[in-house]
């Protein structure tokens, strides 16, 4: 992963080490991918780690964020075209999002529920085969409220 990151961001500095003992230089971001936090030896180690991370991060005053905001319906359509099963919700559990916001729950179907067709980058539609038992199945998403 680090080799891949260095290839894509050649000017960045990356460090590899054991999380509890890794040095934490001043930085813009700390990324923990996968299960890295699960290997902490005891609960108190989390507190010490999080304090070190907080001290290492500094606030930039010159940040610029360029966003591309798409309506939930368009995001949903694009996810479905890529092969995901999608459900749009208006909140998490009992928490309701403000108007204009949405939760998109996208799940990769298993082989038996794979989509019959999907859009490629060129906009062409391709067909995929389904097995004899490959009828679409709907699953509930209990944590999201429509």
C-alpha positions as CSV (number, residue, x, y, z in Angstrom):
1,X,0.0,0.0,0.0
2,X,2.8,2.4,0.8
3,X,4.6,1.7,-2.4
4,X,1.3,2.4,-4.3
5,X,0.8,5.7,-2.3
6,X,4.4,6.8,-3.0
7,X,3.8,6.2,-6.7
8,X,0.7,8.4,-6.7
9,X,2.0,11.1,-4.4
10,X,5.8,11.2,-4.9
11,X,6.4,14.3,-2.9
12,X,4.7,13.0,0.3
13,X,6.5,11.4,3.2
14,X,5.2,8.1,4.4
15,X,6.1,6.2,7.6
16,X,5.6,2.6,8.4
17,X,5.8,1.1,11.9
18,X,4.0,-0.4,14.8
19,X,1.1,1.9,15.8
20,X,1.7,2.2,19.5
21,X,5.4,3.1,19.0
22,X,5.4,4.9,15.7
23,X,6.8,8.4,15.8
24,X,4.2,11.0,14.9
25,X,5.7,14.1,13.1
26,X,3.6,17.2,12.5
27,X,1.3,16.4,9.6
28,X,-1.8,17.2,7.6
29,X,-3.4,13.8,8.0
30,X,-3.1,10.4,9.7
31,X,-4.6,7.5,7.9
32,X,-5.2,4.1,9.5
33,X,-6.4,1.6,6.8
34,X,-7.9,-1.8,7.7
35,X,-7.7,-3.3,11.1
36,X,-4.7,-1.4,12.4
37,X,-6.5,-0.2,15.6
38,X,-7.6,-3.7,16.4
39,X,-4.0,-4.7,17.3
40,X,-3.7,-2.3,20.2
41,X,-2.7,-4.3,23.3
42,X,-5.1,-2.6,25.8
43,X,-7.8,0.0,25.9
44,X,-5.6,2.7,27.5
45,X,-3.3,2.5,24.5
46,X,-6.0,4.1,22.4
47,X,-6.1,7.2,24.6
48,X,-2.3,7.7,24.3
49,X,-2.4,7.1,20.6
50,X,-5.3,9.5,20.0
51,X,-3.5,12.2,22.0
52,X,-0.3,11.8,20.0
53,X,-2.3,12.0,16.7
54,X,-4.1,15.1,17.9
55,X,-0.9,16.8,18.8
56,X,0.7,15.9,15.5
57,X,-2.1,17.3,13.3
58,X,-2.0,21.0,12.7
59,X,-4.8,23.2,11.4
60,X,-4.1,24.8,8.0
61,X,-5.5,28.2,7.4
62,X,-5.2,28.0,3.6
63,X,-7.3,25.0,2.8
64,X,-9.4,25.1,-0.4
65,X,-12.0,22.4,-1.0
66,X,-13.5,21.9,-4.4
67,X,-16.5,19.7,-4.2
68,X,-18.8,18.1,-6.8
69,X,-22.2,17.7,-5.2
70,X,-24.6,15.4,-7.0
71,X,-28.2,14.7,-6.1
72,X,-28.9,11.5,-4.3
73,X,-30.9,10.2,-7.3
74,X,-27.9,10.7,-9.6
75,X,-25.4,9.1,-7.2
76,X,-27.8,6.2,-6.8
77,X,-28.1,5.8,-10.5
78,X,-24.4,5.8,-11.0
79,X,-23.8,3.3,-8.2
80,X,-26.4,1.0,-9.7
81,X,-24.8,1.3,-13.1
82,X,-21.6,0.2,-11.6
83,X,-23.3,-2.9,-10.2
84,X,-24.2,-2.0,-6.6
85,X,-27.5,-2.5,-4.9
86,X,-28.5,0.9,-3.6
87,X,-30.9,2.2,-1.0
88,X,-31.3,5.9,-0.2
89,X,-32.2,6.9,3.3
90,X,-32.9,10.2,5.0
91,X,-31.1,9.4,8.3
92,X,-29.3,7.0,10.5
93,X,-31.5,5.1,13.0
94,X,-33.7,7.8,14.7
95,X,-31.4,10.6,13.5
96,X,-32.9,12.5,10.6
97,X,-30.7,14.4,8.2
98,X,-31.5,18.0,7.2
99,X,-33.4,18.6,3.9
100,X,-31.1,18.0,0.9
101,X,-28.9,15.4,2.6
102,X,-29.2,11.7,2.1
103,X,-27.5,8.4,3.2
104,X,-26.6,6.1,0.3
105,X,-26.2,2.5,1.3
106,X,-24.4,0.6,-1.6
107,X,-23.8,-3.1,-1.3
108,X,-21.9,-5.2,-3.8
109,X,-24.2,-8.1,-4.7
110,X,-23.0,-11.6,-4.4
111,X,-22.7,-13.7,-7.6
112,X,-26.3,-14.9,-7.4
113,X,-27.7,-11.4,-7.2
114,X,-25.3,-9.7,-9.7
115,X,-26.9,-7.1,-12.0
116,X,-28.0,-8.2,-15.4
117,X,-26.3,-5.2,-17.0
118,X,-24.1,-2.3,-16.1
119,X,-22.7,0.8,-17.7
120,X,-19.0,0.9,-18.7
121,X,-16.9,4.1,-18.7
122,X,-17.8,4.5,-22.4
123,X,-21.5,4.6,-21.6
124,X,-22.2,1.2,-23.3
125,X,-24.3,-1.3,-21.5
126,X,-22.9,-4.8,-20.9
127,X,-25.0,-7.9,-20.0
128,X,-23.9,-10.3,-17.4
129,X,-25.3,-13.8,-16.8
130,X,-27.2,-14.9,-13.8
131,X,-27.4,-18.5,-12.5
132,X,-30.6,-20.5,-12.3
133,X,-31.0,-19.2,-8.7
134,X,-29.9,-15.7,-9.6
135,X,-33.1,-13.8,-9.0
136,X,-32.7,-10.5,-7.3
137,X,-33.1,-10.5,-3.6
138,X,-34.0,-7.5,-1.4
139,X,-32.4,-7.1,2.0
140,X,-33.4,-4.7,4.7
141,X,-31.1,-2.0,6.0
142,X,-32.3,-1.6,9.6
143,X,-29.9,1.3,10.5
144,X,-31.1,3.6,7.8
145,X,-34.5,5.2,7.6
146,X,-36.1,6.2,4.3
